[in-house]
């Protein structure tokens, strides 16, 4: 594994002498705009192995993406290589349909310390709830970014991550919902977590479970999302959604297209820069 090869994968070619916030932000933005959040392996009959070398080969050498366990693990390795004080945390994601957080930890994120401050860095949430910059770990403070206003709330050692929702303008509404359509109310809860450090091996069971459990969204839907310079792309099944942030003040522009079978692979190549080795069954 080689940090220069990783930089090539994310098209990052600026100096990185200092492990500072500015460099972290730049690397993070290149990472989320080059590496899709995707679970296509599951829908191509490929096993997802949770070890660093496999993840590195898949994302860096085969130019694929991955889900949170892979994407954030690779980013964790890169940040450590660059001298950052980074640690892995585990989170319980919020399930809007259940109106609650999952009982088990089902997401990983990173905490990075810089000059006495802590930042949360998470490249693996995908879709419209993906942060675009590191967020300072501070309770109750609005932190506006291009995708919207994010904030953390802390209660008795548990941290809650949420986003203020924005309206969507859909020129031609269709029956197919974007997976993150705002429900009623102004706040979208994303996940909760504690600051207990984790090791990637703590997530081996989760990695295996998500690949076989018929109930989870990742088995039910083939998903590929990528952050762009002005929004986000999402291919869920045969539905391609292109979201452009802040199309007008506090409003996102959403275009939804339903693809034919033969368009799926071409779209993955053209829009997400992904070429699969095995046949995808959307």
GUGU-594645 format. One line per 10 residues: number of its first residue (from 1); their letters; for each residue x negated, y, z negated of N, C-alpha, C. Coordinates in Angstrom, 1 decimal. Example, Ala and Ser with C-alpha at 12.3 -4.5 7.8 and 13.67 -1.06 7.14 Angstrom:
2
1 = as = -13.2 -5.7 -7.8 -12.3 -4.5 -7.8 -13.2 -3.3 -7.8  -12.8 -2.2 -7.1 -13.7 -1.1 -7.1 -12.9 0.0 -7.9
END
This chain:
282
1 = xxxxxxxxxx = -0.8 -1.2 0.0 0.0 0.0 0.0 -0.9 1.2 0.0  -0.4 2.2 0.7 -1.3 3.4 1.0 -0.5 4.7 1.0  -0.8 5.6 0.2 0.0 6.8 0.0 0.0 7.6 1.4  -1.0 7.6 2.1 -1.0 8.3 3.4 0.0 7.7 4.4  0.1 6.3 4.3 1.1 5.7 5.2 2.5 6.0 4.8  2.7 6.1 3.5 4.0 6.6 2.9 4.3 8.0 3.4  3.3 8.9 3.3 3.4 10.3 3.8 3.8 10.3 5.3  3.2 9.4 6.1 3.5 9.3 7.5 5.0 8.9 7.7  5.5 8.0 6.8 6.9 7.5 6.9 7.8 8.6 6.6  7.5 9.6 5.7 8.4 10.6 5.4 8.1 12.0 6.1
11 = xxxxxxxxxx = 7.1 11.9 7.0 6.7 13.1 7.8 6.2 14.2 6.9  5.4 13.9 5.8 4.9 14.9 4.9 3.4 15.1 5.2  3.0 16.3 5.5 1.6 16.5 5.8 1.1 17.8 5.2  1.7 18.2 4.0 1.2 19.4 3.3 0.2 19.0 2.3  -0.6 19.9 1.7 -1.5 19.6 0.6 -0.7 19.1 -0.6  -1.4 18.2 -1.4 -0.7 17.7 -2.6 -1.8 17.5 -3.7  -2.6 18.6 -3.8 -3.6 18.5 -4.9 -3.0 18.5 -6.3  -2.0 19.3 -6.5 -1.4 19.4 -7.8 -0.1 18.7 -8.0  0.0 18.0 -9.1 1.2 17.3 -9.4 2.2 18.3 -10.1  2.6 19.3 -9.3 3.5 20.4 -9.8 4.9 20.3 -9.2
21 = xxxxxxxxxx = 5.8 21.2 -9.7 7.2 21.1 -9.3 7.3 21.4 -7.8  6.6 22.3 -7.2 6.7 22.7 -5.8 6.4 21.5 -4.9  5.3 20.8 -5.2 4.9 19.6 -4.5 6.0 18.5 -4.6  6.4 18.3 -5.9 7.5 17.2 -6.1 8.7 17.5 -5.3  9.1 18.8 -5.3 10.3 19.2 -4.5 10.2 18.9 -3.0  9.0 19.3 -2.5 8.7 19.1 -1.1 8.7 17.6 -0.7  8.0 16.8 -1.5 8.0 15.3 -1.2 9.4 14.7 -1.3  10.1 15.1 -2.3 11.4 14.6 -2.6 12.3 14.9 -1.3  12.3 16.1 -0.9 13.1 16.5 0.3 12.8 15.7 1.5  11.5 15.5 1.8 11.1 14.7 2.9 11.5 13.3 2.8
31 = xxxxxxxxxx = 11.5 12.8 1.5 11.9 11.4 1.2 13.3 11.2 1.6  14.2 12.1 1.1 15.7 11.9 1.3 16.1 12.1 2.7  15.3 12.9 3.5 15.7 13.2 4.9 15.1 12.2 5.8  14.2 11.3 5.3 13.6 10.3 6.2 14.1 8.9 5.9  14.4 8.6 4.6 14.7 7.2 4.1 16.2 7.2 3.8  17.0 6.4 4.6 18.4 6.3 4.4 18.7 5.5 3.1  19.8 5.9 2.5 20.4 5.0 1.5 21.2 4.0 2.3  20.9 2.7 2.2 21.6 1.7 3.0 21.5 0.3 2.4  22.6 -0.4 2.7 22.7 -1.8 2.1 22.8 -2.8 3.3  22.2 -2.4 4.5 22.5 -3.2 5.7 21.9 -4.6 5.6
41 = xxxxxxxxxx = 20.9 -4.8 4.8 20.3 -6.2 4.7 21.3 -7.2 4.3  22.2 -6.8 3.3 23.3 -7.7 2.8 24.2 -8.1 4.0  24.4 -7.2 4.9 25.3 -7.5 6.0 24.6 -8.0 7.3  23.3 -8.3 7.1 22.5 -8.9 8.2 22.0 -10.3 7.8  22.4 -10.7 6.6 21.9 -12.0 6.2 20.5 -12.0 5.6  20.0 -10.8 5.2 18.7 -10.7 4.7 18.7 -10.6 3.1  17.8 -11.3 2.5 17.8 -11.1 1.0 17.0 -9.9 0.6  17.4 -9.2 -0.4 16.7 -8.0 -0.9 15.9 -8.4 -2.1  14.6 -8.3 -1.9 13.7 -8.7 -3.0 13.2 -7.4 -3.8  13.3 -7.5 -5.1 12.9 -6.3 -5.9 11.5 -6.4 -6.4
51 = xxxxxxxxxx = 10.6 -6.4 -5.4 9.2 -6.2 -5.8 8.6 -5.2 -4.9  7.6 -4.5 -5.5 7.1 -3.3 -4.8 6.6 -3.5 -3.4  5.8 -4.6 -3.3 5.3 -4.8 -1.9 6.3 -5.1 -0.9  7.4 -5.9 -1.3 8.5 -6.1 -0.3 9.2 -4.8 0.0  9.4 -4.0 -1.0 10.1 -2.7 -0.8 9.3 -1.8 0.1  8.0 -1.8 -0.2 7.1 -0.9 0.6 7.1 -1.4 2.1  7.0 -2.7 2.3 6.9 -3.2 3.7 8.2 -2.9 4.4  9.3 -3.1 3.7 10.7 -2.8 4.3 10.8 -1.3 4.7  10.6 -0.4 3.7 10.9 1.0 3.9 9.8 1.7 4.7  8.5 1.5 4.4 7.4 2.2 5.0 7.1 1.6 6.3
61 = xxxxxxxxxx = 6.9 0.3 6.4 6.4 -0.4 7.6 7.5 -0.7 8.6  8.6 -1.1 8.1 9.7 -1.5 9.0 10.7 -0.3 9.2  10.4 0.8 8.6 11.1 2.1 8.7 12.6 1.9 8.5  12.9 1.1 7.4 14.3 0.9 6.9 14.5 1.8 5.8  15.8 1.7 5.3 16.1 2.4 4.0 16.3 1.4 2.9  17.1 1.7 2.0 17.4 0.7 0.9 18.4 1.3 0.0  18.8 0.5 -1.1 19.7 1.0 -2.1 18.8 1.6 -3.2  19.5 2.1 -4.3 18.8 2.9 -5.3 17.6 2.1 -5.9  17.8 0.8 -6.1 16.7 0.0 -6.7 15.4 0.1 -5.9  15.6 0.1 -4.6 14.4 0.1 -3.7 13.9 1.5 -3.5
71 = xxxxxxxxxx = 14.8 2.4 -3.1 14.4 3.8 -2.8 13.7 4.5 -4.0  14.3 4.4 -5.1 13.7 5.1 -6.3 12.5 4.3 -6.8  12.4 3.0 -6.6 11.2 2.3 -7.0 10.0 2.7 -6.1  10.2 2.9 -4.8 9.2 3.3 -3.9 8.7 4.8 -4.3  9.7 5.6 -4.6 9.4 7.0 -5.0 8.6 7.0 -6.3  9.0 6.2 -7.2 8.3 6.0 -8.5 6.8 5.7 -8.3  6.6 4.7 -7.4 5.2 4.3 -7.1 4.4 5.5 -6.5  5.1 6.2 -5.5 4.4 7.4 -4.9 4.0 8.5 -5.9  5.0 8.8 -6.8 4.8 9.9 -7.7 3.6 9.5 -8.7  3.6 8.2 -9.1 2.5 7.8 -10.0 1.2 7.9 -9.3
81 = xxxxxxxxxx = 1.2 7.5 -8.0 -0.1 7.6 -7.2 -0.6 9.0 -7.2  0.3 10.0 -7.2 0.0 11.4 -7.1 -0.3 12.0 -8.4  -0.2 11.2 -9.5 -0.6 11.7 -10.8 0.6 12.3 -11.6  1.8 12.1 -11.2 2.9 12.6 -11.9 3.2 11.7 -13.1  3.7 12.3 -14.2 4.2 11.5 -15.4 5.6 11.1 -15.1  5.8 9.9 -14.5 7.2 9.5 -14.1 7.6 8.3 -14.9  8.9 8.2 -15.2 9.4 6.9 -15.8 10.7 6.6 -15.2  11.1 5.3 -15.2 12.3 4.8 -14.7 13.4 4.8 -15.8  14.6 5.2 -15.5 15.7 5.2 -16.4 16.9 4.4 -15.7  17.8 3.9 -16.6 18.9 3.2 -16.0 20.2 4.0 -16.3
91 = xxxxxxxxxx = 21.2 3.9 -15.4 22.4 4.6 -15.5 23.6 3.7 -15.2  24.8 4.2 -15.8 26.1 3.6 -15.5 26.8 4.5 -14.6  27.2 4.1 -13.4 27.8 5.0 -12.5 29.3 5.1 -12.8  29.9 6.2 -12.4 31.3 6.5 -12.7 32.1 5.9 -11.5  33.2 5.2 -11.9 34.0 4.5 -10.9 35.4 5.3 -10.9  35.6 6.2 -9.9 36.8 7.0 -9.8 38.1 6.2 -9.9  38.0 5.0 -9.2 39.3 4.2 -9.2 39.6 3.6 -10.6  38.5 3.4 -11.4 38.7 2.9 -12.8 38.8 4.0 -13.8  38.5 5.2 -13.4 38.5 6.4 -14.3 37.6 6.2 -15.5  36.4 5.5 -15.2 35.5 5.3 -16.3 34.1 4.9 -15.7
101 = xxxxxxxxxx = 33.1 4.8 -16.6 31.8 4.3 -16.3 31.7 2.8 -16.3  30.8 2.3 -15.5 30.6 0.8 -15.5 30.1 0.3 -16.8  30.5 -0.9 -17.2 30.1 -1.4 -18.5 28.6 -1.7 -18.5  28.1 -2.2 -17.3 26.7 -2.5 -17.2 25.9 -1.4 -16.5  24.6 -1.3 -16.8 23.8 -0.4 -16.0 23.7 -0.9 -14.5  24.0 0.0 -13.6 24.0 -0.4 -12.2 23.3 0.6 -11.3  22.4 1.4 -11.9 21.8 2.4 -11.0 20.4 2.8 -11.7  19.4 3.1 -10.9 18.2 3.6 -11.5 17.9 5.0 -11.0  17.2 5.8 -11.8 16.8 7.1 -11.5 15.4 7.3 -12.2  14.8 8.5 -11.9 13.5 8.7 -12.4 13.5 10.0 -13.3
111 = xxxxxxxxxx = 12.7 10.0 -14.3 12.5 11.2 -15.1 11.0 11.6 -14.9  10.8 12.8 -14.6 9.4 13.3 -14.3 9.1 14.5 -15.2  8.0 14.4 -16.0 7.6 15.4 -16.8 6.5 16.4 -16.2  6.8 17.7 -16.2 5.8 18.6 -15.6 5.7 19.8 -16.6  4.5 20.0 -17.1 4.2 21.1 -17.9 5.2 21.3 -19.1  5.5 20.2 -19.7 6.4 20.2 -20.9 7.9 20.2 -20.6  8.3 20.3 -19.3 9.7 20.2 -19.0 10.0 18.8 -18.3  11.2 18.4 -18.5 11.6 17.1 -17.9 12.5 17.4 -16.7  12.4 16.6 -15.7 13.2 16.7 -14.5 13.8 15.4 -14.1  15.0 15.4 -13.6 15.6 14.1 -13.1 15.4 14.1 -11.6
121 = xxxxxxxxxx = 14.9 13.0 -11.1 14.7 12.9 -9.6 15.4 11.6 -9.2  16.3 11.7 -8.3 17.1 10.5 -7.9 17.3 10.6 -6.4  16.6 9.7 -5.7 16.7 9.7 -4.2 17.7 8.7 -3.7  18.3 8.0 -4.7 19.1 6.8 -4.3 20.6 6.8 -4.6  21.2 8.0 -4.6 22.6 8.0 -4.7 23.4 8.0 -3.4  22.7 8.7 -2.4 23.3 8.7 -1.1 24.6 9.6 -1.0  25.1 9.7 0.2 26.4 10.4 0.4 26.3 11.9 -0.1  27.5 12.3 -0.4 27.6 13.8 -0.8 27.3 14.1 -2.2  26.9 13.1 -3.0 26.5 13.3 -4.4 25.0 13.2 -4.6  24.3 13.2 -3.5 22.8 13.2 -3.5 22.2 14.5 -3.8
131 = xxxxxxxxxx = 21.4 14.6 -4.9 20.7 15.9 -5.2 19.7 16.1 -4.1  19.4 17.4 -3.8 18.4 17.7 -2.8 17.1 18.2 -3.5  17.1 18.5 -4.7 15.9 19.0 -5.4 15.9 18.3 -6.8  14.7 18.2 -7.4 14.6 17.8 -8.8 15.5 18.7 -9.7  16.2 18.1 -10.7 17.0 18.9 -11.5 16.4 18.9 -12.9  16.4 20.1 -13.5 15.8 20.2 -14.9 16.8 19.5 -15.9  16.2 18.7 -16.8 17.0 18.0 -17.7 17.4 18.9 -18.9  18.5 19.6 -18.7 18.9 20.6 -19.7 20.4 20.5 -19.7  21.0 20.5 -20.9 22.5 20.3 -21.1 23.3 21.5 -20.8  24.3 21.4 -20.1 25.3 22.5 -19.9 25.0 23.6 -19.0
141 = xxxxxxxxxx = 23.9 23.4 -18.2 23.4 24.5 -17.3 23.8 24.2 -15.9  24.5 25.1 -15.2 24.8 24.9 -13.8 23.5 25.0 -13.0  23.3 24.0 -12.1 22.1 24.1 -11.2 22.5 24.0 -9.8  22.7 25.2 -9.1 23.2 25.2 -7.8 22.2 24.7 -6.8  22.6 23.9 -5.8 21.8 23.4 -4.7 22.6 23.5 -3.4  22.0 23.2 -2.3 22.8 23.3 -1.0 24.0 22.3 -1.1  23.9 21.1 -1.6 25.1 20.2 -1.6 26.1 20.6 -2.6  25.8 21.5 -3.5 26.8 22.0 -4.5 26.2 22.2 -5.9  27.0 22.4 -6.9 26.5 22.7 -8.2 26.4 21.4 -9.0  25.2 21.1 -9.5 25.1 19.9 -10.4 24.9 20.4 -11.8
151 = xxxxxxxxxx = 25.2 19.5 -12.7 24.8 19.8 -14.1 24.8 18.5 -15.0  24.1 18.6 -16.1 24.0 17.5 -17.1 24.7 18.0 -18.3  25.4 17.1 -19.0 25.9 17.4 -20.3 25.4 16.3 -21.3  24.9 16.7 -22.4 24.3 15.7 -23.3 25.2 15.6 -24.5  25.4 14.3 -25.0 26.3 14.1 -26.1 25.6 13.0 -26.9  25.0 13.3 -28.1 24.5 12.3 -29.0 23.6 11.3 -28.3  22.7 11.9 -27.5 21.6 11.0 -26.8 22.0 10.4 -25.5  23.3 10.6 -25.1 23.8 10.1 -23.8 23.9 11.3 -22.9  23.4 11.2 -21.7 23.4 12.3 -20.7 24.4 12.0 -19.7  25.3 13.0 -19.3 26.3 12.8 -18.3 25.9 13.7 -17.1
161 = xxxxxxxxxx = 25.9 13.1 -15.9 25.5 13.9 -14.7 26.8 14.1 -13.9  27.0 15.3 -13.4 28.3 15.6 -12.7 28.0 16.7 -11.6  29.0 16.8 -10.7 28.9 17.8 -9.7 30.2 18.6 -9.6  30.1 19.9 -9.3 31.4 20.7 -9.1 31.8 20.4 -7.6  33.0 20.0 -7.5 33.5 19.6 -6.1 33.8 20.7 -5.2  33.6 20.5 -3.9 33.9 21.5 -2.9 35.0 21.0 -2.0  35.7 22.0 -1.4 36.7 21.6 -0.4 36.1 21.1 0.9  36.8 20.2 1.6 36.4 19.7 2.9 37.3 20.2 4.0  36.7 20.7 5.1 37.5 21.1 6.2 37.3 20.0 7.3  38.4 19.3 7.6 38.3 18.2 8.6 39.1 18.6 9.8
171 = xxxxxxxxxx = 38.4 18.9 10.9 39.1 19.4 12.1 40.2 18.5 12.6  39.9 17.2 12.6 40.9 16.2 13.0 41.1 15.2 12.0  41.9 15.4 11.0 42.0 14.3 9.9 42.4 13.0 10.5  41.8 11.9 9.9 42.2 10.6 10.4 42.5 9.8 9.2  42.9 8.5 9.4 43.3 7.6 8.3 42.1 7.3 7.5  40.9 7.3 8.1 39.7 6.8 7.4 39.2 7.8 6.5  39.1 7.5 5.2 38.6 8.4 4.2 37.1 8.4 4.2  36.5 9.6 4.1 35.1 9.6 3.7 34.9 9.0 2.3  33.9 8.1 2.1 33.9 7.4 0.8 33.9 8.4 -0.4  33.5 9.6 -0.2 33.5 10.5 -1.4 34.5 11.7 -1.3
181 = xxxxxxxxxx = 35.7 11.4 -0.9 36.7 12.4 -0.8 37.1 12.9 -2.2  37.1 14.2 -2.4 37.3 14.7 -3.8 38.7 14.3 -4.2  38.8 13.8 -5.5 40.1 13.6 -6.0 40.5 14.9 -6.8  41.7 14.9 -7.3 42.2 16.1 -8.0 41.2 16.5 -9.1  41.2 17.7 -9.5 40.3 18.2 -10.5 39.0 18.7 -9.9  38.3 19.5 -10.7 37.2 20.2 -10.1 35.8 19.6 -10.3  35.7 18.6 -11.2 34.4 18.0 -11.5 34.4 16.6 -11.1  33.3 16.2 -10.4 33.1 14.8 -10.0 32.0 14.2 -10.9  32.4 13.3 -11.8 31.4 12.6 -12.7 30.6 11.7 -11.8  29.3 11.6 -12.0 28.5 10.7 -11.1 28.0 9.5 -11.9
191 = xxxxxxxxxx = 27.3 9.8 -13.0 26.8 8.7 -13.9 26.4 9.2 -15.2  26.2 8.2 -16.2 25.7 8.6 -17.5 24.5 7.7 -17.7  23.6 8.2 -18.6 22.3 7.5 -18.8 21.7 8.0 -20.1  20.8 7.2 -20.6 20.0 7.6 -21.8 18.5 7.7 -21.3  17.7 8.2 -22.2 16.3 8.4 -21.9 15.4 7.3 -22.2  16.0 6.1 -22.5 15.2 4.9 -22.8 14.4 4.4 -21.5  13.1 4.4 -21.6 12.3 4.0 -20.4 12.6 2.6 -20.0  12.7 2.3 -18.7 13.0 1.0 -18.2 11.8 0.5 -17.3  11.8 -0.8 -17.1 10.8 -1.4 -16.1 11.6 -1.9 -15.0  11.1 -2.0 -13.8 11.8 -2.4 -12.6 12.3 -3.9 -12.8
201 = xxxxxxxxxx = 11.6 -4.7 -13.6 12.0 -6.1 -13.9 13.4 -6.1 -14.6  13.7 -5.0 -15.4 15.0 -5.0 -16.1 16.1 -5.0 -15.1  15.9 -4.8 -13.8 17.0 -4.7 -12.8 17.0 -5.9 -11.9  16.2 -6.9 -12.1 16.2 -8.1 -11.3 17.5 -8.8 -11.2  18.2 -8.9 -12.4 19.5 -9.5 -12.5 20.5 -8.7 -11.7  20.5 -7.4 -11.9 21.4 -6.5 -11.2 21.2 -6.7 -9.7  20.0 -6.7 -9.2 19.7 -6.8 -7.8 20.2 -8.1 -7.2  20.1 -9.2 -8.0 20.6 -10.5 -7.5 22.2 -10.5 -7.6  22.7 -9.9 -8.6 24.2 -9.9 -8.8 24.9 -9.1 -7.7  24.3 -7.9 -7.4 25.0 -7.0 -6.4 25.0 -7.7 -5.0
211 = xxxxxxxxxx = 24.1 -8.6 -4.8 24.1 -9.3 -3.4 25.1 -10.4 -3.3  25.6 -10.9 -4.5 26.6 -12.0 -4.4 28.0 -11.7 -4.9  28.1 -10.6 -5.8 29.4 -10.3 -6.4 30.3 -9.8 -5.3  31.5 -10.4 -5.1 32.4 -10.0 -4.0 33.1 -8.7 -4.4  33.1 -8.3 -5.6 33.9 -7.2 -6.0 33.3 -5.8 -5.8  31.9 -5.8 -5.7 31.3 -4.5 -5.7 31.3 -3.9 -4.3  31.4 -2.6 -4.2 31.5 -1.8 -3.0 30.4 -2.1 -2.0  29.2 -2.5 -2.5 28.1 -2.7 -1.6 28.3 -4.0 -0.8  29.1 -5.0 -1.4 29.3 -6.2 -0.6 30.5 -6.0 0.3  31.5 -5.1 -0.1 32.7 -4.9 0.7 32.4 -4.1 1.9
221 = xxxxxxxxxx = 31.5 -3.2 1.8 31.2 -2.2 2.9 29.8 -2.2 3.3  29.5 -2.1 4.6 28.1 -1.8 5.1 28.0 -0.3 5.1  27.0 0.2 4.4 26.8 1.6 4.2 25.4 2.1 4.6  25.4 3.2 5.3 24.1 3.8 5.7 24.3 5.3 5.6  23.6 6.0 4.7 23.8 7.5 4.6 22.4 8.1 4.6  22.3 9.3 5.2 21.0 10.0 5.3 21.3 11.5 5.1  20.5 12.1 4.3 20.6 13.6 4.2 19.9 14.2 5.4  20.5 15.3 5.9 20.0 16.0 7.0 19.5 17.4 6.5  19.1 18.3 7.5 18.6 19.6 7.0 19.8 20.5 6.6  21.1 20.1 7.0 22.2 21.0 6.6 23.4 20.2 6.1
231 = xxxxxxxxxx = 23.2 18.9 5.8 24.3 18.1 5.3 24.0 16.7 5.1  24.9 15.8 5.5 24.7 14.4 5.3 25.5 13.6 6.4  24.8 12.5 6.8 25.4 11.5 7.7 25.8 10.3 7.0  26.9 9.7 7.3 27.3 8.4 6.6 28.0 7.5 7.6  27.4 6.3 7.7 28.1 5.2 8.5 28.6 4.2 7.6  29.9 4.1 7.4 30.5 3.1 6.5 31.3 2.2 7.4  30.9 0.9 7.5 31.6 0.0 8.5 31.4 0.6 9.9  32.6 0.9 10.5 32.5 1.5 11.9 32.8 3.0 11.9  32.9 3.6 10.7 33.2 5.0 10.6 32.0 5.9 10.3  31.8 6.8 11.3 30.7 7.7 11.2 31.2 9.0 10.7
241 = xxxxxxxxxx = 30.7 9.5 9.6 31.1 10.8 9.0 29.9 11.7 9.1  30.1 12.9 9.6 29.0 13.9 9.7 29.5 15.1 8.8  28.8 15.4 7.7 29.2 16.5 6.9 28.2 17.6 6.9  28.7 18.8 7.1 27.8 20.0 7.2 28.2 20.8 6.0  27.2 21.1 5.1 27.5 21.8 3.9 27.7 23.3 4.1  28.7 23.8 3.2 28.9 25.2 3.2 29.2 25.8 4.5  30.0 25.1 5.3 30.4 25.5 6.6 31.0 26.9 6.6  31.8 27.1 5.6 32.2 28.5 5.2 32.0 28.5 3.7  32.2 29.6 3.0 31.9 29.7 1.6 32.7 28.6 0.8  31.9 27.8 0.1 32.5 26.7 -0.8 33.4 25.7 0.0
251 = xxxxxxxxxx = 33.0 25.5 1.2 33.8 24.6 2.1 32.8 23.8 3.0  33.0 22.5 3.0 32.1 21.6 3.9 32.9 21.2 5.1  32.2 21.2 6.2 32.8 20.7 7.5 32.6 19.2 7.7  33.6 18.5 7.9 33.5 17.1 8.0 34.1 16.6 9.4  33.2 15.9 10.1 33.7 15.2 11.4 33.6 13.7 11.2  34.7 13.1 11.6 34.8 11.6 11.4 35.1 11.0 12.8  34.3 10.0 13.1 34.4 9.2 14.3 34.5 7.8 14.0  35.3 7.0 14.7 35.4 5.6 14.6 34.6 5.0 15.8  33.6 4.2 15.5 32.7 3.6 16.5 33.2 2.3 17.0  33.0 2.0 18.3 33.2 0.6 18.8 32.0 -0.2 18.4
261 = xxxxxxxxxx = 32.2 -1.6 18.4 31.2 -2.5 18.0 29.8 -2.2 18.6  29.9 -2.0 19.9 28.6 -1.8 20.7 27.9 -0.5 20.4  28.6 0.5 19.7 28.0 1.8 19.4 27.3 1.8 18.1  27.6 0.8 17.3 27.0 0.8 15.9 25.5 0.7 15.9  24.9 -0.2 16.6 23.4 -0.3 16.7 22.8 0.9 17.3  23.4 1.5 18.3 22.8 2.7 19.0 22.9 3.9 18.0  24.0 4.0 17.2 24.1 5.1 16.3 23.1 4.9 15.1  22.9 3.7 14.7 21.8 3.5 13.6 20.5 3.9 14.1  20.2 3.7 15.4 18.9 4.0 16.0 18.8 5.5 16.2  19.8 6.1 16.8 19.8 7.5 17.2 19.9 8.5 16.0
271 = xxxxxxxxxx = 20.8 8.1 15.1 21.1 9.1 14.0 20.3 8.8 12.7  20.0 7.5 12.5 19.3 7.1 11.2 17.9 6.6 11.4  17.5 6.4 12.7 16.2 5.9 13.0 15.9 4.5 12.5  17.0 3.7 12.5 16.9 2.3 12.0 17.1 1.3 13.1  16.2 0.4 13.3 16.3 -0.7 14.2 16.3 -2.0 13.4  17.4 -2.7 13.4 17.5 -3.9 12.6 16.9 -5.2 13.3  16.4 -6.1 12.5 15.8 -7.3 13.1 16.9 -8.3 13.3  17.9 -8.3 12.5 19.0 -9.3 12.6 20.3 -8.6 12.9  21.2 -9.4 13.3 22.5 -8.9 13.7 23.3 -8.3 12.5  23.8 -7.1 12.6 24.6 -6.5 11.6 26.1 -6.9 11.8
281 = xx = 26.8 -7.3 10.7 28.2 -7.5 10.8 28.8 -6.4 9.9  29.3 -5.3 10.6 29.8 -4.2 9.8 31.0 -4.6 8.9
END
